[in-house]
Amino acid sequence: MLTDPAILAALRQHHLFARLPEPAFQEVCSLANLRRLEVADCLFHQGDPAERFYLLLDGQMKLIRTLPEGQEKLVEVIQPGQSFAEALLFSGARCYPVTASALRGSSLLSIDGAHYRHLLEEQPKICLDLLASFSIRLHQRLNEIDTLTLANASRRVVRYLSQAPQDANGEIQLGVSKRLIASQLGIQPETFSRILHRLIDAGLIAMQQRSIQILDRPSLAGYCD
């Protein structure tokens, strides 16, 4: 049973739980678990039974899909406040299609998927609210797909840097390898490195090891090569 007020507030504010009646919300809390992971710890593997979904409280997670030929593709980097694996509740998939592991020390809430779906089946109004939320998120993902499909490699890298979270020093930390980031952007690793060097030469970014600082955000946004 979750009792920490801060954790309960974070869960209550999330769109998956905000409209639940209080008794139903308390049921969710009674079956939720708090998980803590160290760097590189695996939460679940691709192919494991998909029985729970997760809300990241702090830290950073990566979702990796291993393709049939053995190549690893970065699907998404999960930031605090984001949930993941909840779509499996509605798709009927029995196994996780990705592997989830910690990029940083992370705290997560683990939610019982079958119980949550049962609550929704008893609350059709909440289902309609969630449908509206999912529709908005679908349009956001379609915009991302359009960018990856239509934009050239430079624009994809610029978009990635413009949207990447920054640390307390205003720097972007590359939490995964350049190879995986390039895979996420649909470009070759050497192309990703080449574009970064062009941005450095143009005075738009500075880079030291795995840290990137944006020096001229307006010019970066308008960069086209």
Steps between C-alpha positions, in 0.01 A plus 500: 500500500639837398496757782756765405300822430742617228477168315122493533481855362721409202282201424177697540619773262580258220237486223447125550386551859375859527136412423473184706243517783669501839407139592639376169814709544553351845470152349773584250724626782444186704640285216777736385865439581792741525803381305851641522763429237869578479674601178477221236254293707240330279132544586370248247624327187349486155274194497428499876130469598341846495318501832578850628556852372709777651521867595849646529535722808865597462802394299499395136409178319569376150283271291695284255363265236719224364428438132499149348848552352631585847523877459390708799275801438433771756122540512470768766669662798252530788515815713352560850123531491462274198331162502588208277370154404139610566405467131533122537188504718292582194692324223461155649875437476613246755873579492706816517620598150806680640759476776492771768812589698620790710721770350528659844402399851121492474184468709186363340148409592399155380127471428294181472385504136212251524349678799525842334331372185221350712442840662468662157249239389283610793547874425403569135512879550865475603567293189370784283724750682800275448411457134517876453839512675636214290376673185703811583808289569448309175503825303824598675658169401379541141671839489819336621469234229443771238818672615702178476352421159515841333788685669857451393760367741611844620146605587446177693810564710403864557152394611647241735732755662227766522267265689756318716474565876776704662665451836543765771793648306293538185682217326368199311639171625516221244382217722521240223758432231513702180424178317166462676410867459578475129279192481215690664541781245518261207854597395843338504726556807769662287240740357392598851861568602568698184197724555601564862843612380340733245289657773810545714689659210203733443519615861151374579593238760796406718574139585725339759493121515127417548384851594356744247430868560283700260675833439257662255150353524332730241767430239491130583124493445546651156799288404469326164775313323 
